[in-house]
Amino acid sequence: MKTVPTKVFVALAAFTISFSAFCQEKTTQAFWVHEDRVKPSMITDYEKVSKELNEACKTHNIQTLSWITSQTDDFRYLFVSPIDSLSDISKASKGFGALREKMGSDAFDKLFDDMDKCYDSHGDYVIVMDKSLSYMPNGITQTPEGMDYRRFYYLHTTPAGMAPLKEAIMKVKEMYEAKGSTSYYRIYRSGFGNMGSFYMVAVAAKDGTAYETQSAENDKLLGPEAMEVFGGVMQHITKMEEFSGRMRADLAYSPNN
């Protein structure tokens, strides 16, 4: 067994402290994300296997697993589960062990072998929702009813840029509050397992057309002075990425209590 460098222990210790601080604050919620980057030619097969996995979890009522699912237009599938600490990931993983035992090793292994054929890469990481930066006056939810369409904006920055970027994002929220905007959003930040530093903005709408209409109306409401506020955000980002997607309730799982 290779010796783990001291720097790794220091990094993990620092993360554990900061992660615990995040979770102790009521203004944040951490999420474990499993991401599959599916081959376009294998979408049908992948979704078939994913639904089989869901049905197996439901049939055997696996209590330690739970997730919501979103699909982006670049064929990424994100399985998102709330966690309070990194140990929750280990506890959740035991749920797959319980599923394997209940459905039988041959059937379980075939299920995941079939899934592995559908993508070239997949992985796990943590993101943290910052409720203090998010703008949802009527209460924060990841799944507002009747609004399955999603637009995601990734605001990349440097580690040193995270603090001033947070301040700039807060000024955007203050502007939305002052104007009484009805265009709501949630803010997440990069966490353990992410290469690079970023904030991510998630906006929900009924569909793509409704999103564009909502965006245009919001621009009109905010007025020309909004350019200065948004410009403050742009000063601190190194790259911005925009993705469209939708929530997939048919690929989500929640145990029966």
Contacts in CASP RR format, 6 or more apart in sequence:
PFRMAT RR
TARGET T0000
AUTHOR 0000-0000-0000
METHOD contacts of the structure
MODEL  1
MKTVPTKVFVALAAFTISFSAFCQEKTTQAFWVHEDRVKPSMITDYEKVS
KELNEACKTHNIQTLSWITSQTDDFRYLFVSPIDSLSDISKASKGFGALR
EKMGSDAFDKLFDDMDKCYDSHGDYVIVMDKSLSYMPNGITQTPEGMDYR
RFYYLHTTPAGMAPLKEAIMKVKEMYEAKGSTSYYRIYRSGFGNMGSFYM
VAVAAKDGTAYETQSAENDKLLGPEAMEVFGGVMQHITKMEEFSGRMRAD
LAYSPNN
15 192 0 8 1.000
16 86 0 8 1.000
19 30 0 8 1.000
19 85 0 8 1.000
19 86 0 8 1.000
19 126 0 8 1.000
19 192 0 8 1.000
20 85 0 8 1.000
22 28 0 8 1.000
22 30 0 8 1.000
22 128 0 8 1.000
23 29 0 8 1.000
23 30 0 8 1.000
23 84 0 8 1.000
23 85 0 8 1.000
26 131 0 8 1.000
27 130 0 8 1.000
27 131 0 8 1.000
27 132 0 8 1.000
28 128 0 8 1.000
28 129 0 8 1.000
28 130 0 8 1.000
28 131 0 8 1.000
28 132 0 8 1.000
29 82 0 8 1.000
29 128 0 8 1.000
29 129 0 8 1.000
29 131 0 8 1.000
30 82 0 8 1.000
30 83 0 8 1.000
30 84 0 8 1.000
30 126 0 8 1.000
30 127 0 8 1.000
30 128 0 8 1.000
30 129 0 8 1.000
30 191 0 8 1.000
31 80 0 8 1.000
31 81 0 8 1.000
31 82 0 8 1.000
31 83 0 8 1.000
31 126 0 8 1.000
31 127 0 8 1.000
31 128 0 8 1.000
31 129 0 8 1.000
31 188 0 8 1.000
32 80 0 8 1.000
32 81 0 8 1.000
32 82 0 8 1.000
32 83 0 8 1.000
32 88 0 8 1.000
32 89 0 8 1.000
32 92 0 8 1.000
32 124 0 8 1.000
32 125 0 8 1.000
32 126 0 8 1.000
33 78 0 8 1.000
33 79 0 8 1.000
33 80 0 8 1.000
33 81 0 8 1.000
33 124 0 8 1.000
33 125 0 8 1.000
33 126 0 8 1.000
33 127 0 8 1.000
34 67 0 8 1.000
34 78 0 8 1.000
34 79 0 8 1.000
34 122 0 8 1.000
34 123 0 8 1.000
34 124 0 8 1.000
35 76 0 8 1.000
35 77 0 8 1.000
35 78 0 8 1.000
35 79 0 8 1.000
35 122 0 8 1.000
35 123 0 8 1.000
35 124 0 8 1.000
35 125 0 8 1.000
36 46 0 8 1.000
36 76 0 8 1.000
36 77 0 8 1.000
36 79 0 8 1.000
36 115 0 8 1.000
36 118 0 8 1.000
36 119 0 8 1.000
36 122 0 8 1.000
36 123 0 8 1.000
37 75 0 8 1.000
37 76 0 8 1.000
37 119 0 8 1.000
37 120 0 8 1.000
37 121 0 8 1.000
37 122 0 8 1.000
38 46 0 8 1.000
38 75 0 8 1.000
38 76 0 8 1.000
38 77 0 8 1.000
38 118 0 8 1.000
38 119 0 8 1.000
39 75 0 8 1.000
39 118 0 8 1.000
39 119 0 8 1.000
39 120 0 8 1.000
40 75 0 8 1.000
42 117 0 8 1.000
42 118 0 8 1.000
42 119 0 8 1.000
43 75 0 8 1.000
43 118 0 8 1.000
45 114 0 8 1.000
45 117 0 8 1.000
45 118 0 8 1.000
46 77 0 8 1.000
46 115 0 8 1.000
46 118 0 8 1.000
46 119 0 8 1.000
47 251 0 8 1.000
49 111 0 8 1.000
49 114 0 8 1.000
49 115 0 8 1.000
49 118 0 8 1.000
50 77 0 8 1.000
50 115 0 8 1.000
50 251 0 8 1.000
51 250 0 8 1.000
51 251 0 8 1.000
52 111 0 8 1.000
53 111 0 8 1.000
53 115 0 8 1.000
54 250 0 8 1.000
54 251 0 8 1.000
54 252 0 8 1.000
54 253 0 8 1.000
56 99 0 8 1.000
56 103 0 8 1.000
56 107 0 8 1.000
56 108 0 8 1.000
56 111 0 8 1.000
57 65 0 8 1.000
57 99 0 8 1.000
57 253 0 8 1.000
57 255 0 8 1.000
58 253 0 8 1.000
58 256 0 8 1.000
59 103 0 8 1.000
60 98 0 8 1.000
60 99 0 8 1.000
60 102 0 8 1.000
60 103 0 8 1.000
61 255 0 8 1.000
61 256 0 8 1.000
62 95 0 8 1.000
62 98 0 8 1.000
62 99 0 8 1.000
62 102 0 8 1.000
62 255 0 8 1.000
63 95 0 8 1.000
63 255 0 8 1.000
64 91 0 8 1.000
64 92 0 8 1.000
64 94 0 8 1.000
64 95 0 8 1.000
64 98 0 8 1.000
65 81 0 8 1.000
65 92 0 8 1.000
65 95 0 8 1.000
65 96 0 8 1.000
65 99 0 8 1.000
65 253 0 8 1.000
65 255 0 8 1.000
66 81 0 8 1.000
66 82 0 8 1.000
66 92 0 8 1.000
66 253 0 8 1.000
66 254 0 8 1.000
66 255 0 8 1.000
67 79 0 8 1.000
67 80 0 8 1.000
67 81 0 8 1.000
67 252 0 8 1.000
67 253 0 8 1.000
68 79 0 8 1.000
68 80 0 8 1.000
68 81 0 8 1.000
68 142 0 8 1.000
68 143 0 8 1.000
68 247 0 8 1.000
68 252 0 8 1.000
69 77 0 8 1.000
69 78 0 8 1.000
69 79 0 8 1.000
69 80 0 8 1.000
69 247 0 8 1.000
69 248 0 8 1.000
69 249 0 8 1.000
69 251 0 8 1.000
69 252 0 8 1.000
70 77 0 8 1.000
70 78 0 8 1.000
70 80 0 8 1.000
70 150 0 8 1.000
70 245 0 8 1.000
70 246 0 8 1.000
70 247 0 8 1.000
70 248 0 8 1.000
71 77 0 8 1.000
71 78 0 8 1.000
71 245 0 8 1.000
71 246 0 8 1.000
71 248 0 8 1.000
71 251 0 8 1.000
72 78 0 8 1.000
72 150 0 8 1.000
72 152 0 8 1.000
72 243 0 8 1.000
72 244 0 8 1.000
72 245 0 8 1.000
73 243 0 8 1.000
73 244 0 8 1.000
73 245 0 8 1.000
74 243 0 8 1.000
77 248 0 8 1.000
77 251 0 8 1.000
79 251 0 8 1.000
80 142 0 8 1.000
81 92 0 8 1.000
83 89 0 8 1.000
83 92 0 8 1.000
83 126 0 8 1.000
86 126 0 8 1.000
86 192 0 8 1.000
89 124 0 8 1.000
99 108 0 8 1.000
100 108 0 8 1.000
100 109 0 8 1.000
124 193 0 8 1.000
125 191 0 8 1.000
125 192 0 8 1.000
125 193 0 8 1.000
125 194 0 8 1.000
126 191 0 8 1.000
126 192 0 8 1.000
126 193 0 8 1.000
126 194 0 8 1.000
127 188 0 8 1.000
127 189 0 8 1.000
127 190 0 8 1.000
127 191 0 8 1.000
127 194 0 8 1.000
127 200 0 8 1.000
128 188 0 8 1.000
128 189 0 8 1.000
128 191 0 8 1.000
129 140 0 8 1.000
129 186 0 8 1.000
129 187 0 8 1.000
129 188 0 8 1.000
130 166 0 8 1.000
130 187 0 8 1.000
130 188 0 8 1.000
130 189 0 8 1.000
130 199 0 8 1.000
131 140 0 8 1.000
132 170 0 8 1.000
133 166 0 8 1.000
133 169 0 8 1.000
133 170 0 8 1.000
133 173 0 8 1.000
133 187 0 8 1.000
133 199 0 8 1.000
134 140 0 8 1.000
134 173 0 8 1.000
134 185 0 8 1.000
134 186 0 8 1.000
134 187 0 8 1.000
135 173 0 8 1.000
135 176 0 8 1.000
135 177 0 8 1.000
135 181 0 8 1.000
135 184 0 8 1.000
135 185 0 8 1.000
136 184 0 8 1.000
136 185 0 8 1.000
136 186 0 8 1.000
137 177 0 8 1.000
137 184 0 8 1.000
140 186 0 8 1.000
142 186 0 8 1.000
142 202 0 8 1.000
143 247 0 8 1.000
143 249 0 8 1.000
144 184 0 8 1.000
144 204 0 8 1.000
146 206 0 8 1.000
147 204 0 8 1.000
147 205 0 8 1.000
147 206 0 8 1.000
148 204 0 8 1.000
148 206 0 8 1.000
148 246 0 8 1.000
148 247 0 8 1.000
148 249 0 8 1.000
149 204 0 8 1.000
149 205 0 8 1.000
149 206 0 8 1.000
149 207 0 8 1.000
149 208 0 8 1.000
149 210 0 8 1.000
149 211 0 8 1.000
149 244 0 8 1.000
149 245 0 8 1.000
149 246 0 8 1.000
150 202 0 8 1.000
150 203 0 8 1.000
150 204 0 8 1.000
150 205 0 8 1.000
150 244 0 8 1.000
150 245 0 8 1.000
150 246 0 8 1.000
150 247 0 8 1.000
151 202 0 8 1.000
151 203 0 8 1.000
151 205 0 8 1.000
151 211 0 8 1.000
151 242 0 8 1.000
151 243 0 8 1.000
151 244 0 8 1.000
151 245 0 8 1.000
152 200 0 8 1.000
152 201 0 8 1.000
152 202 0 8 1.000
152 203 0 8 1.000
152 242 0 8 1.000
152 243 0 8 1.000
152 244 0 8 1.000
152 245 0 8 1.000
153 200 0 8 1.000
153 201 0 8 1.000
153 203 0 8 1.000
153 240 0 8 1.000
153 241 0 8 1.000
153 242 0 8 1.000
154 198 0 8 1.000
154 199 0 8 1.000
154 200 0 8 1.000
154 239 0 8 1.000
154 240 0 8 1.000
154 241 0 8 1.000
154 242 0 8 1.000
154 243 0 8 1.000
155 165 0 8 1.000
155 169 0 8 1.000
155 198 0 8 1.000
155 199 0 8 1.000
155 200 0 8 1.000
155 201 0 8 1.000
155 233 0 8 1.000
155 237 0 8 1.000
155 240 0 8 1.000
156 196 0 8 1.000
156 197 0 8 1.000
156 198 0 8 1.000
156 237 0 8 1.000
156 238 0 8 1.000
156 239 0 8 1.000
156 240 0 8 1.000
156 241 0 8 1.000
157 165 0 8 1.000
157 197 0 8 1.000
157 198 0 8 1.000
157 199 0 8 1.000
157 236 0 8 1.000
157 237 0 8 1.000
157 238 0 8 1.000
158 197 0 8 1.000
158 238 0 8 1.000
159 196 0 8 1.000
159 197 0 8 1.000
161 197 0 8 1.000
161 236 0 8 1.000
162 189 0 8 1.000
162 197 0 8 1.000
162 199 0 8 1.000
164 236 0 8 1.000
165 199 0 8 1.000
165 233 0 8 1.000
165 236 0 8 1.000
165 237 0 8 1.000
166 189 0 8 1.000
166 199 0 8 1.000
168 231 0 8 1.000
168 232 0 8 1.000
168 233 0 8 1.000
168 235 0 8 1.000
168 236 0 8 1.000
169 187 0 8 1.000
169 199 0 8 1.000
169 233 0 8 1.000
171 229 0 8 1.000
171 232 0 8 1.000
172 229 0 8 1.000
172 230 0 8 1.000
172 233 0 8 1.000
175 222 0 8 1.000
175 226 0 8 1.000
175 229 0 8 1.000
176 183 0 8 1.000
176 222 0 8 1.000
179 221 0 8 1.000
179 222 0 8 1.000
180 221 0 8 1.000
181 218 0 8 1.000
181 221 0 8 1.000
181 222 0 8 1.000
182 214 0 8 1.000
182 218 0 8 1.000
183 203 0 8 1.000
183 214 0 8 1.000
183 215 0 8 1.000
183 217 0 8 1.000
183 218 0 8 1.000
184 203 0 8 1.000
184 204 0 8 1.000
185 201 0 8 1.000
185 202 0 8 1.000
185 203 0 8 1.000
186 201 0 8 1.000
186 202 0 8 1.000
187 199 0 8 1.000
187 200 0 8 1.000
187 201 0 8 1.000
187 202 0 8 1.000
188 199 0 8 1.000
188 200 0 8 1.000
188 202 0 8 1.000
189 198 0 8 1.000
189 199 0 8 1.000
189 200 0 8 1.000
190 196 0 8 1.000
190 197 0 8 1.000
190 198 0 8 1.000
190 199 0 8 1.000
190 200 0 8 1.000
203 211 0 8 1.000
205 211 0 8 1.000
205 214 0 8 1.000
208 244 0 8 1.000
219 226 0 8 1.000
END
